[in-house]
Amino acid sequence: MNTYQGSASWLQYREILAEQFDINFECEPVETWRSIRGHDIHIDEWQPEEPKKGTFILVHGAGGNGRVLAPFAAFAAKQGWHVLAPDLPGYGLTQPAKGFRWEYEEWPAVVADLADECTGHVVLMGLSLGGMTAVFAAEATRNVSGIIATTLLDMGDPGIFIRAARWRWLGLATLLGFHLMPWIVDRVAMPLWLIAPMNKMTGGAAMRDYFSTDRLLGRLRIPSRFFRKIYARKAVSIRLRCPLLLVHPGADAWTPTPLSKLAFDRVRGDKRLREMTNGSHLPLEQPALQELQQEVRSFLTSIAKTSG
């Protein structure tokens, strides 16, 4: 099986993290695979040095994979949490089930099933589309103690769907195609760099180029059917049985805070919003990263103190 270890994708990403953001790794994850809903799910596992306080599941968005979230995984592991960072079906190194038809509903279902396999506290952290995916997963299982999100995008909202596309005209044309000729649009597969503004993922020319050109990121070809299914999953009412922390990047040029606040305001349950001082869509800049880490540390500490 393919692995990230020693791959050009991981080596380049790790080098940019060190040079541009001063982010280094004392250790690397163990790569494992689990069969979930017929998919052979690739998972990065990060083990804590101290006794495990719970399980921390990272949920990537539609422009990433589990390895991209390594900076957040390493931090959570240092806080004493066993971290799982899966590649969701169709992305990264995961092998989708035979006949996988790019159903977005498989994403929250896989995350929910993964959470159900865990004992003790389980916290989900979603970035980009992963924020709402984590919410949908938490609605499907009672085995989630808390949710952290950097964005909460209701992609079933036409205005948000259009804003998330690389160009407004592309978003409008895509929605028109969804309504008029979905059977044709579904067959069209395009690289992510053409679908989404990957150059707005984070700051710095080297990182922007990486996200736009890496074979597992910007060059990955995704069928339009997947985005039609994302659009079909509307977050009309959100009822959570666990606390939600939204730590939104303050300088997100892709999906600004007001877009997330539309969904956040509809959440029924214990919730808190903290907008960081700066930070791109993938918030690696300082002081945003430090602020995010402080919020995550406090949230995890509060979860660990509750009865499991």
N, C-alpha and C positions, 0 to 999 in steps of 0.2 A: 504493500500500500504506500501511497505517497505520504510524506510527512513534511512538516514545516522545518524541522531540524536540518540546518545546513542548506536550506533552499535559498535561492537568490531573493525571493520575495521577503523572507524573514530577515536575512542578513542586511538587505538594503534598508528595511524599516528600522531595524535595531540601530543601524549606523546613524540614520537621520534623527532618531529619538535622542541619541547620545549627543550628537553634534549641535542640533538645533534647540533641543529642549532640556538638555542635561539630564536625561532620563536613562538610567543604566539598570541592569538586572543582575542581582547577585546569583540568581539561579534561573533555570528555565523550566517550563512545565513538562509534565509527563503527558505524552499523547496517547489517548485511548480511543476505542470505538465501542459504541453500544448500539444494539438493535432496538430501535424505538419506532413503533408504528410501521415497521417494514423498512425503514431507512437505516443505513449504516452510518450512524452519527459520529463524526469526528469531534472529540472533546479534548481541550487543553485542561489538565488538572494541575492546580497549584496547591501544594500542601503547606499548612501552617507549621511553624517550628514549635509553637506552644500547643497545649491541649485545645482541641477543636471546639469552637464556640457555636458552630453551625455551618450551614452550607450557603455559599454565595454564588448565585447563578447569573452570569453575564449574558445579556441578550443583544446581539448586534442588529444593525439596521439593514436597509436594502442596498447600502453601498459599502458593506464591510464583511467581516467574518470574525470568528472568535479570537484569532491571533491578533487582530488589530487592537483588541481591547486589553492587551497584555499590561500596559501601565496601570490600569485599574485593577486587574487581577492580582498583580504583584503587591499592590498596596493593601488590598483586602486580606491577602494571605498573611501579611505582616501583622494584621490586626487579630489574627487567630482564627481565620475562617478558611474552611476548605472551599476552594474556588473551582467552579466548572464553567468553562467557556466553550459552548458548542458552536459548530458551524451548522446553521439551520439548512433544511433541504434546498438544494439548488445552488448553495454557496460554499465557498471554501473547499475543503477536502472531503466533505460528506458525500456518500454515495446514495442518492435518492432511491426510494423503492421503485421496483420495476413498474412502469406505467404511470409514474408520477406526472400529474397534469398541471403542475404549477399552481396548486391550490394554496392560497395564503393561509387558510385556516389550519394547515398543517403546522405552521410556525408556533402559534400559541399552544396548540395541542401537544407538540413535542416538548415544549418548555414545561407545560403542566405535568406531563407524564414523567419528565425528568425530576421535577420537584416531588412527585408522589413516591419516587424511589428513595428519597432521602429521609433520614431520621433527624429529630431535633429541629431547631430553628432553620427556616429556609428564607433567604432574602433574594429577591430578584432585582437586578439593576439593568435597565435598558437604555441604550443610547440611540438617538435618532428614531427611526421607525420602531426600534426595539423597545422604546418607552411604552408605546401603546400595546405592542405585542406582549410585554410583561403584564400590563393591566389585564388584557384579555385572558392571559394564562392564569392569573390570580383569580379571575372570575370563575374559572373552570375547575379549581381545586381549593380545598380548605387547608392545604399543607404549605401555605405561604404566610410567613410572619410579617413581611414588610416589602415595600416596593420603593425603589429609587429610580428616578428617570431624569435624563437631561433634557428631553423634549417629550411632549404629549401631543402628537399630531393626529387629528381625526382626518385621515386621508379620504374618508367618505364625503367630506365637505368639498364641493367643487372648487371653491376659492383657494383652499389650502392645497388641494391636488395640483392646481394650476401653478401656485406659487412654488411648489416643491420641484417642478419640472425645470430643466435647464433653461428653456425659453418659454415665455408666456404663450406664444403661438403654438408651441409644441404641446403644452398642456391642454390648450383649447381644442386642438385638432385631435388629440388622443381621446378626450372625453366625447367628442363628436363621433369618433369611430366606435367607441364603446357602445353608444346608443344606436347608431345606424347600421353598423356591419361588424358586430363583435366576432363572428365566425371567421372573418378575414383578418381583422386586427390581431386576433389571438395567435395567428401563425407568424407574425412579424417578431423577429428577435433582433435586438440592437445592443451594442456595447453600452455599459453603464455610463461611460464618459459622455455619450451622446444623449442619454436619457436625463441624467441628473447633473447639476453643477458641481462635479467632483472637485473642481478647483476652489470651491468654497468650504471644503471639508475642514481645513485648518490653515493656519498661517505659514508663510515661508515658501519660497519657490520650490525647494527640493521636495518638501512634503506634498505640495500641490501636484507636482509632476508625478510623484510616486503613486498617489491615489488615481491619477488619470491614466497611467500607463501600465500599472502592474496587471499581470495576466489574471489574477484572482480578484481584482478590484475593477478598475476602469475598463479593462479589456474584456471582462466577463460579459458574455452575451446572455441577455435575459429576455424570454418571451413576453410580449405585451400582455398576454393572458394573466401573468402574475400580477401585474399592476391593475388590471381590471378587477381581479379578485380582491386586491387591497382596497380599491375604491368601493367595492360592494360591501365591505365590512365597516359599517357606520357605527360610531360610538354615540348613540343617541342618549343613553342614560348609563352612567357608570356607578355601580354600587360596589364598594370594597369592604371586605371584612377585616382588612389589615391597614396599618398606616401607610401613607404615601408621602414621599419627599420628592419634590421637583426642584432640582438644582440646575437652573437654566443658564447656559452661557450668555453673558451680557453683550457680546459682540458677534452674535451668530448672524452672519450675512446671508445664510441659506434659509433658515427658519427662525426669525426673530421671536422673542418672548411672547408678544401678543398672540401669535398663532397657537402657541401651547396653552396660553391662558384660557382660550375658548373652551378647550376640553377640560382643563383643570377646574374651571368654575362649575362644570357639570358633575364633578365627582362628589358622590355622597359618602362621607366617611371622614376619618381622621386624616388631615392633609396639611402640608406646609409647602410654601413656595419660597425659594431663595434664588434671587438672580445674582449671578457672580459679577464681579467688577468688569471683567472682560471675558475673553475666551471665545474661540471659534466653535463651529458645529461639533467638532471633536475637540473638547476643551483641554488642550495640553499646555497652553500659555500660562505664564505667571502674571498676576497672582491668582488667576481663575483656578488653576489646578490645586493650589494650596487651599483655597477656599472650599473647593469641592471635597478635598480630602478631609478637611475639618468637619464638614457637614456629614459626610459618610461615616466617619469615625464616631461622631456623636450619635448618629442614627443606629449604627450597629451596636453600640454600647447599650442604648436603651432597649433594643430588641433582646439582647443577650440577658438582660436583667429580668425579663418577663418569664413567666412559667412556660415551659415547652409543651 
